[in-house]
Amino acid sequence: MNKRLEWILLFVLAAGGVFLWYRYALPRYQSIDLSINQAKALDISQRFMTSNRGVDIHTYKMAVMFSVDDGTDRFLQKTLGVAASQHLIHTLHYDLFCWVVRFFKEKQKEEYRVVVSSATGEVIGFSHAIEEGASRPIVDKEKERQLAFNFLKTTYGFNPAQYVAHGENVHKFDNRLDYSFSWQNKDVLIPWSKSKEKGYAKLLTNVTVSGNEVLGFNKAFFEIPDGFNRYVDNLKQTGQNLTLVFRILYLALLTFAIVVVVNRKHQVVSRSVKPFYIGIGIGMFVLLLLDAVNSYQNFLFDYPTTQSLGDYIARQFLESVIGPFFIAIGFVLPALAGESLRFEISPERKIRGILTALQSSFFSTNIARQILIGYCAAAVMLGVQAYIFNLGFKYCGVWDELSWLTQASTTLVPAFTALVIGFQASFSEEAMFRLFAINLFKKYGAPTIFAVFISAAIWGFGHTGYEIYPMWFRGVEVTCIGIIMGTFYLRFGLICVIAAHFLIDSFWSSLPYLLKPSASFDFYSSLAVVGLPLFLALLALMLRRSSEEKPLSIRFNPQQQFNYHLLRDLCALKTPEELIVLKKDLQRHGWDAAIIKRVFDEKGGQG
C-alpha cells in the first residue's frame, strides 16, 4: 500500500476511534470529579479534627486513601442502567468518590477516620474507634437520639419531613452504651428485581453517639440488598474460573519460553538482544519498586495497629521486592524467546522485533513512524473498546466498576503510577502475547489468523478478574482489542504495539486528571506521561540516525564462525533442491537461524 494512502487511512481510523470514545465513553466518566486532591483532603480533615473534634493531630500518624463506593455504583448500574444511574447520582448530589483520612497511633486501637468528598471538599463521614473499656456517661436513649438529630440538622440541614426512622441499635459495653440511629430517605427506594421479596436499596443517613459525643456519622449511603451482593459474589466465580484457566495457559506459554531460551541461549539473536531485554527488565523492577514507595499511603492506611509499624513496613517492603522481581523475569524470558522465534519464522519482517533497532538505532525515522502509528492504534482501540461496551450496556446487561481509579489516585504522584502501569503492561504483555505467542503458534504450523486470535483470546480472558459484569464480557472485549493489536503488530511492528499499549493503559490511569484541565501538577504530569512516546518520536525525527543495520555476523563467536564456514562449504556442493531439504533439516535440528540466514543469503536466497 502507498505510504501516503496508508497514513490517510490510519488518520481516518484514529479520528473514528476518537469520535466513538467521545460519544460512548466520555459521558460515563465526566461524573468523576477530583477537584479536591489528596493534599486538600488532608488539610480539610486536619482542620475538622482540630476545630470540630478538639484533637491534637500532631500526636497521630496520618494516611490518606482514595475510595470509590463500589457497592452503590454496581447496584445502580445494574438496576437502573448507566445513564439513569448517573442522573440519579447527580440529582441526589451523592458522592461516589471520596478521600478517607486515617489518624492513628501505633499499637493503639483508638483512631479517627474522616471522609471528604473529592468533588466539594465537604466532610461527609466520620468515625472514632475507641477501646472497648473506654467509658462515657450513660445517657437516656431519647436524649441520644435528639443529639444525633440535632447534629444532622446543624451540620447538613437535615429535614425530618424527607426521612423516616430506619433503625436504631444499641451496643452495651462495660463502661458505656453506643447508640446508632439511621434515617431513610422517603423518596429513594430502588428495587433489586421485580420481585418485592428480594428487597430494595435504601438511601440512609446514620449517626453513632455515646454519652454526649458523636462517635461517627455518614451523610448519605445506600443500604444494598443482601440478595444482590450474593448475586454479585456468584458472578465473580465465573471470573475466578476464567482467570484460573488463563493462569494455566500463561504458565504453559512461560514454560515454552523457558525451553526456547535454554535451547537457544548461545545463538546469535539471543545473545544480541539479551542485554537490552535484561536492561528493560531491570528498569521495570526499579520502576515497580519506586512505585511501591510512591504508594506508601496504601501500606500505611492498611496498617493493623495490633503490631509494630516498623515490622509491618519492613514486611510490606519485602513483598514489594518479590513481586516486581518475578514480573521482570516473566517479561525477559518471553521477550528473548520471541525474538529468537521471530527471526526464524519471519526474518524479513524485521519490525516485528527489537533486533533491527539494536543493530541500527532507536532514533531513526522508522522508529518514529512506528511510535506515531502507535498513537493511531491507541485511538482506534479506545474507540472500539467504547463501542463494544456500549453494545454490552445495551444488549448484554453489562455494568462495570470504577475501583480502578484507586490504583493511581491514592499515590503521592498519580502520573508516576500511570507511567509505571503503562510501561510494565506494554512491555511484558506485548512481549508475551504478540512477540512470543504469535511466533510460537506460527512456528508449529498455525495459520497467521489463528495465531493472532488464540494469543488474543488467552490475553483477553486473562483480564476477567476485573470487576466488569458479566465477567466473561471483559474477556470478549479484550480479545477483540487483542486481535486489533495483533494485526498492528504484524503490519507495523513491535514498537508500534508497545507504544499503543502504553498509551492506552497510561491514559486510563490518568483519566480523572486529564478530564479536568487545570493549572495543576497532576494534570500536567499526566499529560506529560501520555505525551512521552510523542517526545521520543519527535526526538528520533530530529536526530534522524541511520536505520542501516550492522550485520549479525560481527557477533559470531569462534564456534559460530566455524559453523558458518562449515555450512557455507557444505552448501557449495548442493543443488537448489538439496538446499531446500538441507535448510529444513537444519531448522528442525535447532541450528542457529542467523547462521542459516547468512549462508543462504549468500547463496542468493536458494532454499
N, C-alpha and C positions, 0 to 999 in steps of 0.2 A: 504494500500500500504506500502511496505517495506520502512522504512525511508531513507535508503541509496539510493534506487532507486528513491524515491521522490526528494531527493536533486539533484541527477544527472539530472532528468527531469527539475527541476527548473533552474539549471545552463545552461542547453541546451536552454531552452526558453529565459532566460535572455541574453545569448550570441546572440540568434537570434534577440532579440529586439535591442541590441546594434548595430548589423550589419545593421538592417533596418534603424535605426536612422542615422547612419553614411552615409549610402548610399543615403537616400532620404531627410533627414532634414538638415544635416550639410552643404551641399553646399548652401542652402538657407541663412544660417546665417554667412557664412565665410566672406561675404562682410561687416559685421558690424565691424567697426574699431573705437575703443575708445582709440586710442593711446594717445590722449590729454584728460586728466581727467579734472575735474572741477577746481582744483587749477591752473593747467597750463593755462586753458582757461581764468580764471580770470586775471592771470598775463599778458597774451598776450593782453587782452583787455585794461588793465590799461596802459600798455606801448604804445599801439596805441593811447589811449586818450591823454596821456601826450606828446608824441613825434610828432604824426601826427596832433592832433587837438589843442594842447596847452591848454588843460583843466586841471584845478586844481581838481583832482578827490577826494581830501580829503574833499571837501565840499559837496560831493554827497554820498548818500547811494547806496549800490550795491546789486543786486540779480542776480543769475545765474539759467538758465533753460536749460535742455537738450531738443532738439527739433528734430522731425522727419518730413520730407516733405511727409506727408501722401497723399496729392493730387497727387503728381507726382508718388509716389510708386504704388498707386492703379491703376492709369491710365495706366502706363507702363505694369503692370502685366496683366491687363485686355486685352489690345490691342496686346501686344507682347508675353505674356506668361512669366513665371518666369525666365526661363533660358535666353531667349533673352533680357529680361528687365535688368537682372544683367550684361549681356555682354555690353549692350549699356551704362549703368551707368559707368562701368569700362572703356570703351573706351573714354567716354567724360570726365572722371575724375570728375563726378558730385557728389556733396556732398548731400546725403540723410540725413545725420546725422550732427548735429551741436550743438554748445553751443551758447546761446543768453545771453549776459550780459547786464543788465539794470543799468544805472546810473540815479538816480532821486533825487529830493528833495521833502520833504513833502509839500503838498498843492501848488505845482508849476507845471505848465504844461510842462515847458521846461525839457526835458530829452534826454538821448542818449541811443542807443542800438547798441551793437557791436556783430556781428555774426562771430563765429570762427569755422572753420572746425574741427570736432572731430578726423579726420584722420591725417591731416597735420599741424594743428595749424594756417593755413592762415586765415586772416580776409577776409571773403567772402561777408560780408554785413554790412551795417551801416545805422543808421537813426538818425536824430537830429530833435526832435519835438520842435517847438518854439511857443511862444504866437502869436495869430492872429495879434495883434497890433505891433509886433516886426518889426523894419524897416531894410531894406537892400538897397544898391544902386540899382537904376533901370538901368539894362544893356541890350543892344540890344540882341535879341534872337539868332542871329548868333554867337555873341561872347560867349553867354552862352552855345550854342551847342559845340563850339570849346573848351570851358573849360571842358565840360563833356567828349568830345572825348580825349583830352589830358590827363585827369585824368585816363581814362581806359587804354590808351596806356602806360602811365608811370607805373601804378600800376599792370596791368595784361598783358601787351604786346598785347593789343588789335590790331587785324589785320582787317582793314576795308574790305579787299578782301573777308573775310569769312562771312561778315554780310551785311544785307540790313536794311535801316531805317524802323522801325516798327511803331513808333508813337511818337507824341510829344503833351504834354498837358501844358497849362498854367493856373495857379490859381492866380487870382488877389486879393490881399489883400489891405487894406487901405494904407499901407506903403511899399509894396514890390510886386514883381512878382516872383512866384515859377514856374520854368520850369522843366518838366520831359521828358527825352528823352530815348527812348528804341530802341535797335537794335536786329534784328532777325538773328540767325544763319541759313545760306542758306542751310546747309547740313542736318538739322534736322527738319523734318516735318512729324508728325505721325498722320494719320487719325483716327478719333474716330470710324468710321464704313466705310463700303464700299460706303455709300452714301456721296459724297463730301459736300452735303448741311449741314451735321451735324458737320462739322468743323474739325480742326486739332489742335494738341498740338504743340506749337512752343517754341523753346528754345531761351530765351531772355536775354539781358543784359540791365540794367537800371541805370540811374543816375538822381538824382534830384538836381538842383542848384538854388541858389537865390543870386543875387548880384555877389560877387566873391567867394562865399562859396559853397562847395559841402554839401548839406543837407542830402543826402542819396545815397546809391548805392546797387546794387545786382550784384555780379559777374555773376551768371547764375541762371535762374529759368524757369520753364515750365509754360506757359500760357495754362491752361486746358480748353477745350471747355465747354461752359455752359451746353450744352446738356448732356454731360457726368455727370456733377455734379448733374443735375436734375435726371438723371438715378439712380445715387447712392442714392440720397435722397429718391427716390421711393422704392429702395431695403430696405432701413433702416426701412421702415414702417412694413415690414414683421417681422423683428427682434423686433420691438416695440410691435407688436401684440402678438408674441410668448412670449415675456417677461411678458406681462400683464397676459396671461394665466398662466404662471409659478407662478407669484405672488399670483394669486388666489388660486392655488393648494398649494403653500407654506403656505399661511395663513390657509388653511384648515388643513394641517398637523400640524401646530403650535397650532391650536385650539384643535385638538385631543390630542396633547401632554399636553396642559394645563389641559384638562379634566382628563387625566390619572394621572398626577401629583397630582391634587387636590384630586381625589378619593383614591389615594394610598399613600398619604403623610406620613401616620403613619406606613406603612408597613415596615417590617424589611429591605428588599432590598433597598427601597428608603432612609431610614434613614442611611443605611450603606454607600451608595455611595454619599450621598448628600454633605458631607464636601469636598470630593475630587473634585467633579464637580464644586462646588462653588469656590473652590480654583483655579481650571483651568480657570473658568470664570473671576475671579478677576485678574489672571495673564494675561489673554487675554486683559482685559480692560487696565491694566497698560502698556502692550506692545504697544497697539494701541495708547495710549497717548504719550508714548515715541517716537513712530514713527512719530506722528504729529510734535513733536519738531524736530525730525530728518529731517522732510520735510519742515522745516521753510522757505527754499528758495522758495518753491512753493507759500506759502502765500505772501511772500514779493514781488515776481515777479508780482503777480496779483493785488497788491495794487493800488487802484484808487486814484490818487493824489488830488482828489476833497474833500477828507475827512481826518480826523485826523488819523495818523498812529497808535497811541495808541488805539483809539476806534476800528479801523479795526482789529488789532491783538487780542484785547480782544474778539471781536465777533467771530473771527476765532477759538480762543481757546475754547470758549463755545460750538461752533458747533462741535469741535473735541472731546468734552466730551460726548455730547449727542449720537453721532453715535456709538462709542465703547460701551456705556452702553447698548444700545439695541442689539448690536451684541452679547455681553456677555449673555444677557438674552435669546436671540434666540439660544444660544448654550446650556445653562444649562437645560432649560425645556425639549427639545427633548432627551437630554442625560439621565436625570432622568427617563423620561417615557420609553425610550428604554431599560434601564437596567431592569426595572420592568417587561416589556413585555418579554424581552429575558429570564428572569428567569422563567417566567410562561410557555412560549412556548417551550423552549429547555433548561431545567435546566442542562442537562448533557453536553451540548456544552458550557462549561464554558469560553472558549477562545473568545466567541463572545461578551463578555462584559469585564468590568474592575473589577467587583466584586471579581473574583478569585484572581487577583493580590493584591487587597486591603486586602483580607483575608490571604494572604501569604506574598509575597514580589515582588517588581518590579525588583529586582536584582537576578533573578533566571535564570537558563539555558533555561527555557520555554519562558521567555520574550525575551531573547537574540535571540532565534530561530525565534520568530515572527518578530523581527526587521530585522534580516538578510534576511528573506524571503521577507520582505517589499522592500529591495533593489532589489531583483529579480523581484518582482511585478512591481516596478517602471520602470525597464529596459524593461520588456515586454510591458507595456503600452506606453512607449515612442516610442518603435518600431512600435507598432500597430498604434499609432497616426500618425507617419511619413508615414506609408504605406497608411493609409486612405487618408491623404492629397495628397499623390502622385496620387492616383486614382482620387481624386477630381480635381487636377490640369489638369489631362489628359482628363477626360471624363465628368466632370460636370462644367467646366468653373470656377473653384474656384480660388479666389485670396484673400489674406489676407493683413493685415497692420501690421506694426511694432511699432505702437504707444504705445504698452505695455512696450516698452523699457524705456519710460519716467518715468514710475512709480517708479523705483528704482534709475535710473541714476542721477536724479536731487538731490537726498537726500545727506546729509552730509556723511553718511556711507551706501552705497548701500547694503552691505551684511546684515546690520541690518534690512532694509526694506524687503529683501528676507526672512530673518528669521521670521519676523512678518507675512508676507503674507503666508508663509508655515504653520506656527503654527495656525493662525486663520482659514485658509481654511480647513486644515486637521482635526482639532478637530470639528469645527462647522458643516462642511458638512458631515463628516463621522458619526457624532452623529445623524444628521437629516436623512440622506438618506440611511445609512446602518443599524446602530444600531436601530433606531426608525422605519423608514418606512418599512423596510423588515419585522420586527417582528410584526408591526401593521397589515400589509396585511395578514401575516400568521395567526395571531390571529383570523381574521374574515374569515378564510377558504380558502384563496388564496393559490394555489399551489406554491411551492418554486420558480419555474421558473418564474411564473407570478409576484410574489412579487419582485424578483430581477429585472425583466425587467421594471415594472412600476416605481419602485423607481429610476432606472437608467434613464428612459425617462424623468421623472419630473426634475431630477437633470441636465440631459443633455440639455434640452430645456430652462433651466434657464440660460444657457450660450449664448443664441442667441443675447444678447446685444453686444457681442464682434464684432469688425468690421472685420468679415470674410464673404465673399460674394460668392454665395448667402447665406443669413443669416440662412436659415434652415439647412445648411450643418454643422454648428458648433453644432447644436442640435443633429444631427445624429452621428457625430463623438464622442461627449462626452457621448452620450447614449451607444455607443459601449464600451467606456472606463469604463462606469459605470457598464456594465454587467460583465466585467472582474473584476472590483473592488468588485462587489457583490459576485462573485464566490470565490475570495480570502478571502473575509470576512467570508463566510460560512465555508470554508475549514481551514483557518489559523488564523482567529480571528480578533478582532477589532484593536489591537495594530499593527498588520501587515498592515492593510489598512491605518491607521493613519500615520504610517511611510512612506508608499509608496506615499500617497498623499502629505505629507510634502516634500518628496524628489522631486517629480515632480514639484511642484509649486516653491520651492526654487531654483531648477535647472534652470527653465525657467527665473526666476527673476535675477539670477546671470550669465546667459549665456554670455552676452557681455564680462564679465571679465574672465570667465573660458576659453573662446576661445582664449584668448591672454595671455598664460602663461608668466609671467614676475615677477621679484622681486618687486612686488608692493603690497601695503596693500590691495587694492581692490581684487586682485587675491587670496591672501592667506586667507583673511577673507571670501570670497565667498566659497573657498574650505573648510574652517572650518565649514561653515553652512551646506553644503551638507554632510559633514562627521560627523556632530553632532550625528545622530542616531547610526552610527557605533561606536562612542566613548561610547555611553550608552550601546550598546550591549556588547562591549569588557569589560566594567566595570562590567556588570552583569555576564559575564563568569568568570571574576577574583574573584568576591565575592562569586558566587555560593550559594546564600541564598536558604534556603529550600522552595520548592513550596508546601509544605503541608499546607492545609488551616485550619484556625481556624473555628470551627463550628459556623454557623449563630445563633445557639440557645443562644450563650453568649450575643447576642444583643437583646434578647427578653425583652420587658418591662413587668411590672406586668400584664397588661391586656393581652398581648400576651402569657405570661406564663399560665394564666388562660385558654385562648382559646386552647392552646396546650394540656393541661391536659384534658379539656372537650372533645376535638376531639379524643384524644387517647382513653379515656374511651368509647366514642361512637363507635369507630371503632372496639373495642374489642368484641362487640356484633353483628358485621355484618358478613355476608357471603361474599366470594370473589365477587359474582355477585352484592351484595348490595353495596360493597365498590366502584365498578366501577361507579354505579349510584350516590353514595354519592360524590365522587370526582368531577364528572362533575357538580353536583349541587353547590358544594362549590365554584368551579371556576366561575360558572355563576353568583353567588351572590357576587363575589368580595372578597372572603376570602383571607387572606394573603397567598401568594404562598409559602413562606418559612415555614410557619406552616404546610401547607398541605404536603409539600415535606418531612419534618422531620417526621411527623406521618406515612406517607405511606412508607417511607424508613424503619422505624422501623417495619412495618408490613411485611417487606420482598418484597416490590415492588408490593404488591397486589393493584389492581386498577390502 
